[in-house]
Amino acid sequence: MLTATKNDLFASDAVFISEQTDKEAVIREVYQKLLDRGYVKGDFIAHILEREKQYPTGIDTSPISKDLPNVAIPHTEGEFVNTRMIVPIELVHPVKFHNMIEPDKELDVKFLFMILNNDPEGQANILAQIMDFLNSTPVEQLKQLFSSKSTSEIYEFLTEHFL
């Protein structure tokens, strides 16, 4: 069931908290749920994992604040998804992602903003929106988001505060 609209980048049934301890396990767990809900296609998993190897998506948030956890923004081409949205994923345990800016370096990541975008022109646009959100939201508010304990808290925060 597709609940995200073009104007709504978040869906309450596509917010997750994962207890997995490695990147591939997190992505596989979320993929299965997204596939079951009709948000992605069957070949999404192979392509998002391969893209992550070729073009890492970990982001060091320390330039914003040393108090924030690192994030990652995994995504793949629009032909493997059925909608346009951001899938927030809180990680209970830090997971290693390679740094987007310095690919040989690994980061401990605690939060993912997975991009699903079936609009080929819009991928960079959503990535820019996420970066703007991280840079313009007060650190105390971001700390609140990153310490949320439920998917509903994460969803409510993002639908209220995301640009």
C-alpha positions as CSV (number, residue, x, y, z in Angstrom):
1,M,0.0,0.0,0.0
2,L,1.6,3.3,-1.1
3,T,0.8,6.1,1.4
4,A,3.4,8.7,0.5
5,T,2.3,11.4,-1.9
6,K,4.4,13.7,-4.0
7,N,4.1,16.4,-1.4
8,D,4.8,14.1,1.5
9,L,8.3,12.8,1.8
10,F,7.5,10.6,4.8
11,A,5.0,7.7,5.4
12,S,4.2,6.5,8.9
13,D,4.5,2.8,7.8
14,A,8.0,3.5,6.4
15,V,9.9,4.6,9.5
16,F,12.1,1.9,11.2
17,I,14.2,1.2,14.2
18,S,16.7,-1.6,13.5
19,E,18.7,-3.7,15.9
20,Q,21.0,-5.1,13.2
21,T,24.7,-4.6,13.6
22,D,26.0,-4.3,10.1
23,K,25.1,-2.2,7.1
24,E,24.0,-5.0,4.8
25,A,21.8,-6.6,7.5
26,V,20.1,-3.2,8.1
27,I,19.5,-2.6,4.4
28,R,18.1,-6.2,3.9
29,E,15.8,-5.9,6.9
30,V,14.3,-2.5,5.7
31,Y,14.2,-3.7,2.1
32,Q,12.0,-6.6,3.0
33,K,9.5,-4.3,4.8
34,L,9.5,-1.8,2.0
35,L,9.0,-4.6,-0.6
36,D,6.1,-6.0,1.4
37,R,4.5,-2.5,1.5
38,G,5.0,-2.0,-2.3
39,Y,7.5,0.9,-2.0
40,V,10.3,-0.9,-3.8
41,K,10.8,-3.5,-6.5
42,G,12.5,-6.9,-6.1
43,D,15.8,-5.8,-7.6
44,F,16.1,-2.8,-5.3
45,I,18.2,-4.8,-2.8
46,A,21.0,-5.7,-5.2
47,H,21.2,-2.2,-6.6
48,I,21.2,-0.3,-3.3
49,L,23.9,-2.6,-1.9
50,E,26.1,-2.3,-5.0
51,R,25.6,1.5,-5.2
52,E,26.7,1.8,-1.5
53,K,29.9,-0.1,-2.4
54,Q,30.6,2.2,-5.4
55,Y,29.4,5.5,-3.9
56,P,29.4,5.4,-0.1
57,T,26.8,7.5,1.7
58,G,28.1,8.0,5.2
59,I,28.1,11.6,6.4
60,D,30.3,12.9,9.2
61,T,28.1,15.2,11.2
62,S,30.9,16.5,13.5
63,P,31.2,19.8,11.5
64,I,27.6,20.5,12.5
65,S,28.2,19.4,16.1
66,K,30.3,16.8,17.9
67,D,27.2,15.9,19.9
68,L,25.4,14.5,16.8
69,P,25.6,10.9,15.6
70,N,26.8,10.3,12.0
71,V,24.2,9.6,9.4
72,A,24.1,7.8,6.0
73,I,21.8,8.4,3.1
74,P,21.6,5.1,1.1
75,H,19.8,5.3,-2.2
76,T,19.8,3.8,-5.7
77,E,18.3,4.6,-9.1
78,G,14.6,5.4,-9.5
79,E,13.8,2.4,-11.7
80,F,14.0,0.1,-8.6
81,V,11.4,2.0,-6.6
82,N,7.7,2.8,-6.9
83,T,7.5,6.1,-5.1
84,R,9.3,9.3,-3.9
85,M,10.0,9.4,-0.2
86,I,12.6,9.4,2.6
87,V,12.7,6.3,4.8
88,P,14.2,7.3,8.3
89,I,15.9,4.4,10.1
90,E,17.2,4.7,13.6
91,L,20.0,2.2,14.4
92,V,20.1,0.9,17.9
93,H,23.7,-0.1,17.5
94,P,26.3,2.0,15.5
95,V,26.8,0.5,12.0
96,K,29.9,1.1,9.8
97,F,29.4,3.0,6.6
98,H,32.1,4.4,4.4
99,N,32.3,8.2,4.3
100,M,30.8,9.9,1.3
101,I,33.5,12.5,1.1
102,E,36.5,10.3,2.0
103,P,35.4,6.8,0.8
104,D,38.4,4.9,2.4
105,K,37.3,6.1,5.9
106,E,34.6,4.3,7.9
107,L,32.1,6.1,10.1
108,D,30.0,4.8,13.0
109,V,26.5,5.7,11.8
110,K,23.4,5.8,14.1
111,F,20.7,7.1,11.7
112,L,19.8,6.5,8.0
113,F,17.8,8.7,5.7
114,M,17.1,6.2,2.9
115,I,16.0,7.9,-0.3
116,L,13.4,6.3,-2.5
117,N,12.9,8.3,-5.6
118,N,11.2,7.2,-8.9
119,D,11.8,10.7,-10.4
120,P,15.3,10.5,-12.1
121,E,15.7,14.3,-11.9
122,G,14.9,14.5,-8.2
123,Q,17.6,12.3,-6.5
124,A,20.0,15.2,-5.9
125,N,17.1,17.4,-4.9
126,I,16.1,15.1,-2.0
127,L,19.7,14.6,-1.0
128,A,20.1,18.4,-0.9
129,Q,16.9,18.7,1.2
130,I,18.3,16.3,3.8
131,M,21.6,18.1,3.9
132,D,19.8,21.5,4.3
133,F,17.7,19.9,7.1
134,L,20.8,18.7,9.0
135,N,22.5,22.1,8.6
136,S,19.6,24.3,9.4
137,T,17.8,22.5,12.2
138,P,19.0,23.5,15.7
139,V,21.4,20.9,17.2
140,E,19.2,20.4,20.2
141,Q,16.3,19.5,17.9
142,L,18.4,17.1,16.0
143,K,19.6,15.5,19.2
144,Q,15.9,15.0,20.0
145,L,15.3,13.3,16.7
146,F,18.3,11.0,17.0
147,S,17.3,9.9,20.5
148,S,13.7,9.1,19.6
149,K,12.6,5.8,21.0
150,S,9.7,5.0,18.7
151,T,8.9,5.1,15.0
152,S,5.9,7.4,15.7
153,E,8.2,9.9,17.5
154,I,10.6,9.9,14.5
155,Y,7.7,10.3,12.0
156,E,6.0,13.1,14.0
157,F,9.3,15.0,14.4
158,L,10.2,14.8,10.7
159,T,6.7,15.7,9.4
160,E,6.8,18.8,11.7
161,H,10.4,19.9,11.2
162,F,11.6,18.7,7.8
163,L,11.9,21.7,5.4
